Amino acid sequence: MSSNTLYWNRIKVILGVYYCLSAIACSSPKAQIDSAAILVTDQANEARLIAEDISTTTQEPETALKADEIVNLQDDIIETASEIRTELHGVQDTTPWWARMISQLSVVLIILGAIVLLWQTGIGMFIKKIFWAMGLFIPKRALRSAEVDLKMLDENNPLSTRESVAVRRTSDPAYEYALKRVRNRR
């Protein structure tokens, strides 16, 4: 088996365990108790019916007495399960502080992951360009540089090319380093 296949198999096992634990951890204790009480009630009803059937069909008086005892016990079980379900309405599920914190932290991590994914794939730059095309969120440095460049291109304005480059160098540190690099190539 190749290491790549082994790697993916391990990932699958880890994800499977994670999903199983999430399903168990996310189920409500109140709902679990309620479903267990319903199951006990159903089984007690079945046992009661069987005991009643034995009581009516048996010829032995001792077996009939024991079957009646079973019926009475099953009635007590059914009544207790019904009381549990009634009292369960006053119970409220609570989430521990650490579970809420983990939930909030996971939401934050998902949002951060989405942002990183957007920037790393280039979609973030595309979104920025859309906003810039609408005239929104344009950096002040870029606006200042554009104003100086327009003044330089205007024949009536005495702004020189050197002044335009100086403004650009002060407004954008990346431009300064790019300019140095280009100079060193010459």
Contact map, one row per residue, 1 for C-alpha under 8 A:
111011000000000000000000000000000000000000000000000000000000000000000000000000000000000000000000000000000000000000000000000000000000000000000000000000000000000000000000000000000000000000
111111000000000000000000000000000000000000000000000000000000000000000000000000000000000000000000000000000000000000000000000000000000000000000000000000000000000000000000000000000000000000
111111100000000000000000000000000000000000000000000000000000000000000000000000000000000000000000000000000000000000000000000000000000000000000000000000000000000000000000000000000000000000
011111110000000000000000000000000000000000000000000000000000000000000000000000000000000000000000000000000000000000000000000000000000000000000000000000000000000000000000000000000000000000
111111111000000000000000000000000000000000000000000000000000000000000000000000000000000000000000000000000000000000000000000000000000000000000000000000000000000000000000000000000000000000
111111111100000000000000000000000000000000000000000000000000000000000000000000000000000000000000000000000000000000000000000000000000000000000000000000000000000000000000000000000000000000
001111111110000000000000000000000000000000000000000000000000000000000000000000000000000000000000000000000000000000000000000000000000000000000000000000000000000000000000000000000000000000
000111111111000000000000000000000000000000000000000000000000000000000000000000000000000000000000000000000000000000000000000000000000000000000000000000000000000000000000000000000000000000
000011111111100000000000000000000000000000000000000000000000000000000000000000000000000000000000000000000000000000000000000000000000000000000000000000000000000000000000000000000000000000
000001111111110000000000000000000000000000000000000000000000000000000000000000000000000000000000000000000000000000000000000000000000000000000000000000000000000000000000000000000000000000
000000111111111000000000000000000000000000000000000000000000000000000000000000000000000000000000000000000000000000000000000000000000000000000000000000000000000000000000000000000000000000
000000011111111100000000000000000000000000000000000000000000000000000000000000000000000000000000000000000000000000000000000000000000000000000000000000000000000000000000000000000000000000
000000001111111110000000000000000000000000000000000000000000000000000000000000000000000000000000000000000000000000000000000000000000000000000000000000000000000000000000000000000000000000
000000000111111111000000000000000000000000000000000000000000000000000000000000000000000000000000000000000000000000000000000000000000000000000000000000000000000000000000000000000000000000
000000000011111111100000000000000000000000000000000000000000000000000000000000000000000000000000000000000000000000000000000000000000000000000000000000000000000000000000000000000000000000
000000000001111111110000000000000000000000000000000000000000000000000000000000000000000000000000000000000000000000000000000000000000000000000000000000000000000000000000000000000000000000
000000000000111111111000000000000000000000000000000000000000000000000000000000000000000000000000000000000000000000000000000000000000000000000000000000000000000000000000000000000000000000
000000000000011111111100000000000000000000000000000000000000000000000000000000000000000000000000000000000000000000000000000000000000000000000000000000000000000000000000000000000000000000
000000000000001111111110000000000000000000000000000000000000000000000000000000000000000000000000000000000000000000000000000000000000000000000000000000000000000000000000000000000000000000
000000000000000111111111000000000000000000000000000000000000000000000000000000000000000000000000000000000000000000000000000000000000000000000000000000000000000000000000000000000000000000
000000000000000011111111100000000000000000000000000000000000000000000000000000000000000000000000000000000000000000000000000000000000000000000000000000000000000000000000000000000000000000
000000000000000001111111110000000000000000000000000000000000000000000000000000000000000000000000000000000000000000000000000000000000000000000000000000000000000000000000000000000000000000
000000000000000000111111111000000000000000000000000000000000000000000000000000000000000000000000000000000000000000000000000000000000000000000000000000000000000000000000000000000000000000
000000000000000000011111111000000000000000000000000000000000000000000000000000000000000000000000000000000000000000000000000000000000000000000000000000000000000000000000000000000000000000
000000000000000000001111111000000000000000000000000000000000000000000000000000000000000000000000000000000000000000000000000000000000000000000000000000000000000000000000000000000000000000
000000000000000000000111111100000000000000000000000000000000000000000000000000000000000000000000000000000000000000000000000000000000000000000000000000000000000000000000000000000000000000
000000000000000000000011111110110000000000000000000000000000000000000000000000000000000000000000000000000000000000000000000000000000000000000000000000000000000000000000000000000000000000
000000000000000000000000011111110000000000000000000000000000000000000000000000000000000000001000000000000000000000000000000000000000000000000000000000000000000000000000000000000000000000
000000000000000000000000001111111000000000000000000000000000000000000000000000000000000000001000000000000000000000000000000000000000000000000000000000000000000000000000000000000000000000
000000000000000000000000000111111100000000000000000000000000000000000000000000000000000100111000000000000000000000000000000000000000000000000000000000000000000000000000000000000000000000
000000000000000000000000001111111110000000000000000000000000000000000000000000000000000000000000000000000000000000000000000000000000000000000000000000000000000000000000000000000000000000
000000000000000000000000001111111111000000000000000000000000000000000000000000000000000000000000000000000000000000000000000000000000000000000000000000000000000000000000000000000000000000
000000000000000000000000000011111111100000000000000000000000000000000000000000000000000000000000000000000000000000000000000000000000000000000000000000000000000000000000000000000000000000
000000000000000000000000000001111111110000000000000000000000000000000000000000000000100100000000000000000000000000000000000000000000000000000000000000000000000000000000000000000000000000
000000000000000000000000000000111111111000000000000000000000000000000000000000000000000000000000000000000000000000000000000000000000000000000000000000000000000000000000000000000000000000
000000000000000000000000000000011111111100000000000000000000000000000000000000000000000000000000000000000000000000000000000000000000000000000000000000000000000000000000000000000000000000
000000000000000000000000000000001111111110000000000000000000000000000000000000001101100000000000000000000000000000000000000000000000000000000000000000000000000000000000000000000000000000
000000000000000000000000000000000111111111000000000000000000000000000000000000001000000000000000000000000000000000000000000000000000000000000000000000000000000000000000000000000000000000
000000000000000000000000000000000011111111100000000000000000000000000000000000000000000000000000000000000000000000000000000000000000000000000000000000000000000000000000000000000000000000
000000000000000000000000000000000001111111110000000000000000000000000000000011001000000000000000000000000000000000000000000000000000000000000000000000000000000000000000000000000000000000
000000000000000000000000000000000000111111111000000000000000000000000000000011001100000000000000000000000000000000000000000000000000000000000000000000000000000000000000000000000000000000
000000000000000000000000000000000000011111111100000000000000000000000000000000000000000000000000000000000000000000000000000000000000000000000000000000000000000000000000000000000000000000
000000000000000000000000000000000000001111111110000000000000000000000000000000000000000000000000000000000000000000000000000000000000000000000000000000000000000000000000000000000000000000
000000000000000000000000000000000000000111111111000000000000000000000000011011000000000000000000000000000000000000000000000000000000000000000000000000000000000000000000000000000000000000
000000000000000000000000000000000000000011111111100000000000000000000000010001000000000000000000000000000000000000000000000000000000000000000000000000000000000000000000000000000000000000
000000000000000000000000000000000000000001111111110000000000000000000000000000000000000000000000000000000000000000000000000000000000000000000000000000000000000000000000000000000000000000
000000000000000000000000000000000000000000111111111000000000000000000010010000000000000000000000000000000000000000000000000000000000000000000000000000000000000000000000000000000000000000
000000000000000000000000000000000000000000011111111100000000000000000110011000000000000000000000000000000000000000000000000000000000000000000000000000000000000000000000000000000000000000
000000000000000000000000000000000000000000001111111110000000000000000010000000000000000000000000000000000000000000000000000000000000000000000000000000000000000000000000000000000000000000
000000000000000000000000000000000000000000000111111111000000000000000000000000000000000000000000000000000000000000000000000000000000000000000000000000000000000000000000000000000000000000
000000000000000000000000000000000000000000000011111111100000000000110110000000000000000000000000000000000000000000000000000000000000000000000000000000000000000000000000000000000000000000
000000000000000000000000000000000000000000000001111111110000000000110010000000000000000000000000000000000000000000000000000000000000000000000000000000000000000000000000000000000000000000
000000000000000000000000000000000000000000000000111111111000000000000000000000000000000000000000000000000000000000000000000000000000000000000000000000000000000000000000000000000000000000
000000000000000000000000000000000000000000000000011111111100001100100000000000000000000000000000000000000000000000000000000000000000000000000000000000000000000000000000000000000000000000
000000000000000000000000000000000000000000000000001111111100001110110000000000000000000000000000000000000000000000000000000000000000000000000000000000000000000000000000000000000000000000
000000000000000000000000000000000000000000000000000111111100000100000000000000000000000000000000000000000000000000000000000000000000000000000000000000000000000000000000000000000000000000
000000000000000000000000000000000000000000000000000011111110000000000000000000000000000000000000000000000000000000000000000000000000000000000000000000000000000000000000000000000000000000
000000000000000000000000000000000000000000000000000001111111101100000000000000000000000000000000000000000000000000000000000000000000000000000000000000000000000000000000000000000000000000
000000000000000000000000000000000000000000000000000000001111100100000000000000000000000000000000000000000000000000000000000000000000000000000000000000000000000000000000000000000000000000
000000000000000000000000000000000000000000000000000000000111111100000000000000000000000000000000000000000000000000000000000000000000000000000000000000000000000000000000000000000000000000
000000000000000000000000000000000000000000000000000000000111111110000000000000000000000000000000000000000000000000000000000000000000000000000000000000000000000000000000000000000000000000
000000000000000000000000000000000000000000000000000000000001111111000000000000000000000000000000000000000000000000000000000000000000000000000000000000000000000000000000000000000000000000
000000000000000000000000000000000000000000000000000001100101111111100000000000000000000000000000000000000000000000000000000000000000000000000000000000000000000000000000000000000000000000
000000000000000000000000000000000000000000000000000001110111111111110000000000000000000000000000000000000000000000000000000000000000000000000000000000000000000000000000000000000000000000
000000000000000000000000000000000000000000000000000000100000111111111000000000000000000000000000000000000000000000000000000000000000000000000000000000000000000000000000000000000000000000
000000000000000000000000000000000000000000000000000000000000011111111100000000000000000000000000000000000000000000000000000000000000000000000000000000000000000000000000000000000000000000
000000000000000000000000000000000000000000000000001101100000001111111110000000000000000000000000000000000000000000000000000000000000000000000000000000000000000000000000000000000000000000
000000000000000000000000000000000000000000000000001100100000000111111111000000000000000000000000000000000000000000000000000000000000000000000000000000000000000000000000000000000000000000
000000000000000000000000000000000000000000000000000000000000000011111111100000000000000000000000000000000000000000000000000000000000000000000000000000000000000000000000000000000000000000
000000000000000000000000000000000000000000000001001000000000000001111111110000000000000000000000000000000000000000000000000000000000000000000000000000000000000000000000000000000000000000
000000000000000000000000000000000000000000000011101100000000000000111111111000000000000000000000000000000000000000000000000000000000000000000000000000000000000000000000000000000000000000
000000000000000000000000000000000000000000000000000000000000000000011111111100000000000000000000000000000000000000000000000000000000000000000000000000000000000000000000000000000000000000
000000000000000000000000000000000000000000000000000000000000000000001111111110000000000000000000000000000000000000000000000000000000000000000000000000000000000000000000000000000000000000
000000000000000000000000000000000000000000011011000000000000000000000111111111000000000000000000000000000000000000000000000000000000000000000000000000000000000000000000000000000000000000
000000000000000000000000000000000000000000010001000000000000000000000011111111100000000000000000000000000000000000000000000000000000000000000000000000000000000000000000000000000000000000
000000000000000000000000000000000000000000000000000000000000000000000001111111110000000000000000000000000000000000000000000000000000000000000000000000000000000000000000000000000000000000
000000000000000000000000000000000000000110010000000000000000000000000000111111111000000000000000000000000000000000000000000000000000000000000000000000000000000000000000000000000000000000
000000000000000000000000000000000000000110011000000000000000000000000000011111111100000000000000000000000000000000000000000000000000000000000000000000000000000000000000000000000000000000
000000000000000000000000000000000000000000000000000000000000000000000000001111111110000000000000000000000000000000000000000000000000000000000000000000000000000000000000000000000000000000
000000000000000000000000000000000000000000000000000000000000000000000000000111111111000000000000000000000000000000000000000000000000000000000000000000000000000000000000000000000000000000
000000000000000000000000000000000000110110000000000000000000000000000000000011111111100000000000000000000000000000000000000000000000000000000000000000000000000000000000000000000000000000
000000000000000000000000000000000000100010000000000000000000000000000000000001111111110000000000000000000000000000000000000000000000000000000000000000000000000000000000000000000000000000
000000000000000000000000000000000000000000000000000000000000000000000000000000111111111000000000000000000000000000000000000000000000000000000000000000000000000000000000000000000000000000
000000000000000000000000000000000000100000000000000000000000000000000000000000011111111100000000000000000000000000000000000000000000000000000000000000000000000000000000000000000000000000
000000000000000000000000000000000100100000000000000000000000000000000000000000001111111110000000000000000000000000000000000000000000000000000000000000000000000000000000000000000000000000
000000000000000000000000000000000000000000000000000000000000000000000000000000000111111110000000000000000000000000000000000000000000000000000000000000000000000000000000000000000000000000
000000000000000000000000000000000000000000000000000000000000000000000000000000000011111111100000000000000000000000000000000000000000000000000000000000000000000000000000000000000000000000
000000000000000000000000000001000100000000000000000000000000000000000000000000000001111111100000000000000000000000000000000000000000000000000000000000000000000000000000000000000000000000
000000000000000000000000000000000000000000000000000000000000000000000000000000000000111111110000000000000000000000000000000000000000000000000000000000000000000000000000000000000000000000
000000000000000000000000000000000000000000000000000000000000000000000000000000000000001111110000000000000000000000000000000000000000000000000000000000000000000000000000000000000000000000
000000000000000000000000000001000000000000000000000000000000000000000000000000000000001111111000000000000000000000000000000000000000000000000000000000000000000000000000000000000000000000
000000000000000000000000000001000000000000000000000000000000000000000000000000000000000011111100000000000000000000000000000000000000000000000000000000000000000000000000000000000000000000
000000000000000000000000000111000000000000000000000000000000000000000000000000000000000000111110000000000000000000000000000000000000000000000000000000000000000000000000000000000000000000
000000000000000000000000000000000000000000000000000000000000000000000000000000000000000000011111000000000000000000000000000000000000000000000000000000000000000000000000000000000000000000
000000000000000000000000000000000000000000000000000000000000000000000000000000000000000000001111101100000000000000000000000000000000000000000000000000000000000000000000000000000000000000
000000000000000000000000000000000000000000000000000000000000000000000000000000000000000000000111111100000000000000000000000000000000000000000000000000000000000000000000000000000000000000
000000000000000000000000000000000000000000000000000000000000000000000000000000000000000000000011111110000000000000000000000000000000000000000000000000000000000000000000000000000000000000
000000000000000000000000000000000000000000000000000000000000000000000000000000000000000000000001111111000000000000000000000000000000000000000000000000000000000000000000000000000000000000
000000000000000000000000000000000000000000000000000000000000000000000000000000000000000000000011111111100000000000000000000000000000000000000000000000000000000000000000000000000000000000
000000000000000000000000000000000000000000000000000000000000000000000000000000000000000000000011111111110000000000000000000000000000000000000000000000000000000000000000000000000000000000
000000000000000000000000000000000000000000000000000000000000000000000000000000000000000000000000111111111000000000000000000000000000000000000000000000000000000000000000000000000000000000
000000000000000000000000000000000000000000000000000000000000000000000000000000000000000000000000011111111100000000000000000000000000000000000000000000000000000000000000000000000000000000
000000000000000000000000000000000000000000000000000000000000000000000000000000000000000000000000001111111110000000000000000000000000000000000000000000000000000000000000000000000000000000
000000000000000000000000000000000000000000000000000000000000000000000000000000000000000000000000000111111111000000000000000000000000000000000000000000000000000000000000000000000000000000
000000000000000000000000000000000000000000000000000000000000000000000000000000000000000000000000000011111111100000000000000000000000000000000000000000000000000000000000000000000000000000
000000000000000000000000000000000000000000000000000000000000000000000000000000000000000000000000000001111111110000000000000000000000000000000000000000000000000000000000000000000000000000
000000000000000000000000000000000000000000000000000000000000000000000000000000000000000000000000000000111111111000000000000000000000000000000000000000000000000000000000000000000000000000
000000000000000000000000000000000000000000000000000000000000000000000000000000000000000000000000000000011111111100000000000000000000000000000000000000000000000000000000000000000000000000
000000000000000000000000000000000000000000000000000000000000000000000000000000000000000000000000000000001111111110000000000000000000000000000000000000000000000000000000000000000000000000
000000000000000000000000000000000000000000000000000000000000000000000000000000000000000000000000000000000111111111000000000000000000000000000000000000000000000000000000000000000000000000
000000000000000000000000000000000000000000000000000000000000000000000000000000000000000000000000000000000011111111100000000000000000000000000000000000000000000000000000000000000000000000
000000000000000000000000000000000000000000000000000000000000000000000000000000000000000000000000000000000001111111110000000000000000000000000000000000000000000000000000000000000000000000
000000000000000000000000000000000000000000000000000000000000000000000000000000000000000000000000000000000000111111111000000000000000000000000000000000000000000000000000000000000000000000
000000000000000000000000000000000000000000000000000000000000000000000000000000000000000000000000000000000000011111111100000000000000000000000000000000000000000000000000000000000000000000
000000000000000000000000000000000000000000000000000000000000000000000000000000000000000000000000000000000000001111111110000100000000000000000000000000000000000000000000000000000000000000
000000000000000000000000000000000000000000000000000000000000000000000000000000000000000000000000000000000000000111111111000000000000000000000000000000000000000000000000000000000000000000
000000000000000000000000000000000000000000000000000000000000000000000000000000000000000000000000000000000000000011111111100000000000000000000000000000000000000000000000000000000000000000
000000000000000000000000000000000000000000000000000000000000000000000000000000000000000000000000000000000000000001111111111100000000000000000000000000000000000000000000000000000000000000
000000000000000000000000000000000000000000000000000000000000000000000000000000000000000000000000000000000000000000111111111110000000000000000000000000000000000000000000000000000000000000
000000000000000000000000000000000000000000000000000000000000000000000000000000000000000000000000000000000000000000011111111100000000000000000000000000000000000000000000000000000000000000
000000000000000000000000000000000000000000000000000000000000000000000000000000000000000000000000000000000000000000001111111100000000000000000000000000000000000000000000000000000000000000
000000000000000000000000000000000000000000000000000000000000000000000000000000000000000000000000000000000000000000000111111111000000000000000000000000000000000000000000000000000000000000
000000000000000000000000000000000000000000000000000000000000000000000000000000000000000000000000000000000000000000000111111111100000000000000000000000000000000000000000000000000000000000
000000000000000000000000000000000000000000000000000000000000000000000000000000000000000000000000000000000000000000100111111111110000000000000000000000000000000000000000000000000000000000
000000000000000000000000000000000000000000000000000000000000000000000000000000000000000000000000000000000000000000000010011111111000000000000000000000000000000000000000000000000000000000
000000000000000000000000000000000000000000000000000000000000000000000000000000000000000000000000000000000000000000000000011111111100000000000000000000000000000000000000000000000000000000
000000000000000000000000000000000000000000000000000000000000000000000000000000000000000000000000000000000000000000000000001111111110000000000000000000000000000000000000000000000000000000
000000000000000000000000000000000000000000000000000000000000000000000000000000000000000000000000000000000000000000000000000111111111000000000000000000000000000000000000000000000000000000
000000000000000000000000000000000000000000000000000000000000000000000000000000000000000000000000000000000000000000000000000011111111100000000000000000000000000000000000000000000000000000
000000000000000000000000000000000000000000000000000000000000000000000000000000000000000000000000000000000000000000000000000001111111110000000000000000000000000000000000000000000000000000
000000000000000000000000000000000000000000000000000000000000000000000000000000000000000000000000000000000000000000000000000000111111111111000000000000000000000000000000000000000000000000
000000000000000000000000000000000000000000000000000000000000000000000000000000000000000000000000000000000000000000000000000000011111111111000000000000000000000000000000000000000000000000
000000000000000000000000000000000000000000000000000000000000000000000000000000000000000000000000000000000000000000000000000000001111111100000000000000000000000000000000000000000000000000
000000000000000000000000000000000000000000000000000000000000000000000000000000000000000000000000000000000000000000000000000000000111111100000000000000000000000000000000000000000000000000
000000000000000000000000000000000000000000000000000000000000000000000000000000000000000000000000000000000000000000000000000000000011111111000000000000000000000000000000000000000000000000
000000000000000000000000000000000000000000000000000000000000000000000000000000000000000000000000000000000000000000000000000000000011111111000000000000000000000000000000000000000000000000
000000000000000000000000000000000000000000000000000000000000000000000000000000000000000000000000000000000000000000000000000000000011001111100000000000000000000000000000000000000000000000
000000000000000000000000000000000000000000000000000000000000000000000000000000000000000000000000000000000000000000000000000000000011001111110110000000000000000000000000000000000000000000
000000000000000000000000000000000000000000000000000000000000000000000000000000000000000000000000000000000000000000000000000000000000000011111110000000000000000000000000000000000000000000
000000000000000000000000000000000000000000000000000000000000000000000000000000000000000000000000000000000000000000000000000000000000000001111111000000000000000000000000000000000000000000
000000000000000000000000000000000000000000000000000000000000000000000000000000000000000000000000000000000000000000000000000000000000000000111111100000000000000000000000001100000000000000
000000000000000000000000000000000000000000000000000000000000000000000000000000000000000000000000000000000000000000000000000000000000000001111111110000000000000000000000001000000000000000
000000000000000000000000000000000000000000000000000000000000000000000000000000000000000000000000000000000000000000000000000000000000000001111111111000000000000000000000000000000000000000
000000000000000000000000000000000000000000000000000000000000000000000000000000000000000000000000000000000000000000000000000000000000000000011111111100000000000000000000001000000000000000
000000000000000000000000000000000000000000000000000000000000000000000000000000000000000000000000000000000000000000000000000000000000000000001111111110000000000000010011001000000000000000
000000000000000000000000000000000000000000000000000000000000000000000000000000000000000000000000000000000000000000000000000000000000000000000111111111000000000000000000000000000000000000
000000000000000000000000000000000000000000000000000000000000000000000000000000000000000000000000000000000000000000000000000000000000000000000011111111100000000000000000000000000000000000
000000000000000000000000000000000000000000000000000000000000000000000000000000000000000000000000000000000000000000000000000000000000000000000001111111110000000000010010000000000000000000
000000000000000000000000000000000000000000000000000000000000000000000000000000000000000000000000000000000000000000000000000000000000000000000000111111111000000000010000000000000000000000
000000000000000000000000000000000000000000000000000000000000000000000000000000000000000000000000000000000000000000000000000000000000000000000000011111111100000000000000000000000000000000
000000000000000000000000000000000000000000000000000000000000000000000000000000000000000000000000000000000000000000000000000000000000000000000000001111111100101000000000000000000000000000
000000000000000000000000000000000000000000000000000000000000000000000000000000000000000000000000000000000000000000000000000000000000000000000000000111111110111110010000000000000000000000
000000000000000000000000000000000000000000000000000000000000000000000000000000000000000000000000000000000000000000000000000000000000000000000000000011111110000000000000000000000000000000
000000000000000000000000000000000000000000000000000000000000000000000000000000000000000000000000000000000000000000000000000000000000000000000000000001111111100000000000000000000000000000
000000000000000000000000000000000000000000000000000000000000000000000000000000000000000000000000000000000000000000000000000000000000000000000000000000011111110000000000000000000000000000
000000000000000000000000000000000000000000000000000000000000000000000000000000000000000000000000000000000000000000000000000000000000000000000000000000000111110000000000000000000000000000
000000000000000000000000000000000000000000000000000000000000000000000000000000000000000000000000000000000000000000000000000000000000000000000000000000110111111000000000000000000000000000
000000000000000000000000000000000000000000000000000000000000000000000000000000000000000000000000000000000000000000000000000000000000000000000000000000010011111100000000000000000000000000
000000000000000000000000000000000000000000000000000000000000000000000000000000000000000000000000000000000000000000000000000000000000000000000000000000110000111110110000000000000000000000
000000000000000000000000000000000000000000000000000000000000000000000000000000000000000000000000000000000000000000000000000000000000000000000000000000010000011111110000000000000000000000
000000000000000000000000000000000000000000000000000000000000000000000000000000000000000000000000000000000000000000000000000000000000000000000000000000010000001111111000000000000000000000
000000000000000000000000000000000000000000000000000000000000000000000000000000000000000000000000000000000000000000000000000000000000000000000000000000000000000111111100000000000000000000
000000000000000000000000000000000000000000000000000000000000000000000000000000000000000000000000000000000000000000000000000000000000000000000000000000000000001111111110000000000000000000
000000000000000000000000000000000000000000000000000000000000000000000000000000000000000000000000000000000000000000000000000000000000000000000000100110010000001111111111000000000000000000
000000000000000000000000000000000000000000000000000000000000000000000000000000000000000000000000000000000000000000000000000000000000000000000000000000000000000011111111100000000000000000
000000000000000000000000000000000000000000000000000000000000000000000000000000000000000000000000000000000000000000000000000000000000000000000000000000000000000001111111110000000000000000
000000000000000000000000000000000000000000000000000000000000000000000000000000000000000000000000000000000000000000000000000000000000000000000000100100000000000000111111111000000000000000
000000000000000000000000000000000000000000000000000000000000000000000000000000000000000000000000000000000000000000000000000000000000000000000000100000000000000000011111111100100000000000
000000000000000000000000000000000000000000000000000000000000000000000000000000000000000000000000000000000000000000000000000000000000000000000000000000000000000000001111111110110000000000
000000000000000000000000000000000000000000000000000000000000000000000000000000000000000000000000000000000000000000000000000000000000000000000000000000000000000000000111111110010000000000
000000000000000000000000000000000000000000000000000000000000000000000000000000000000000000000000000000000000000000000000000000000000000000001101100000000000000000000011111110000000000000
000000000000000000000000000000000000000000000000000000000000000000000000000000000000000000000000000000000000000000000000000000000000000000001000000000000000000000000001111111110000000000
000000000000000000000000000000000000000000000000000000000000000000000000000000000000000000000000000000000000000000000000000000000000000000000000000000000000000000000000111111111000000000
000000000000000000000000000000000000000000000000000000000000000000000000000000000000000000000000000000000000000000000000000000000000000000000000000000000000000000000000000111111100000000
000000000000000000000000000000000000000000000000000000000000000000000000000000000000000000000000000000000000000000000000000000000000000000000000000000000000000000000001100111111110000000
000000000000000000000000000000000000000000000000000000000000000000000000000000000000000000000000000000000000000000000000000000000000000000000000000000000000000000000000110111111111000000
000000000000000000000000000000000000000000000000000000000000000000000000000000000000000000000000000000000000000000000000000000000000000000000000000000000000000000000000000011111111100000
000000000000000000000000000000000000000000000000000000000000000000000000000000000000000000000000000000000000000000000000000000000000000000000000000000000000000000000000000001111111110000
000000000000000000000000000000000000000000000000000000000000000000000000000000000000000000000000000000000000000000000000000000000000000000000000000000000000000000000000000000111111111000
000000000000000000000000000000000000000000000000000000000000000000000000000000000000000000000000000000000000000000000000000000000000000000000000000000000000000000000000000000011111111100
000000000000000000000000000000000000000000000000000000000000000000000000000000000000000000000000000000000000000000000000000000000000000000000000000000000000000000000000000000001111111110
000000000000000000000000000000000000000000000000000000000000000000000000000000000000000000000000000000000000000000000000000000000000000000000000000000000000000000000000000000000111111111
000000000000000000000000000000000000000000000000000000000000000000000000000000000000000000000000000000000000000000000000000000000000000000000000000000000000000000000000000000000011111111
000000000000000000000000000000000000000000000000000000000000000000000000000000000000000000000000000000000000000000000000000000000000000000000000000000000000000000000000000000000001111111
000000000000000000000000000000000000000000000000000000000000000000000000000000000000000000000000000000000000000000000000000000000000000000000000000000000000000000000000000000000000111111
000000000000000000000000000000000000000000000000000000000000000000000000000000000000000000000000000000000000000000000000000000000000000000000000000000000000000000000000000000000000011111
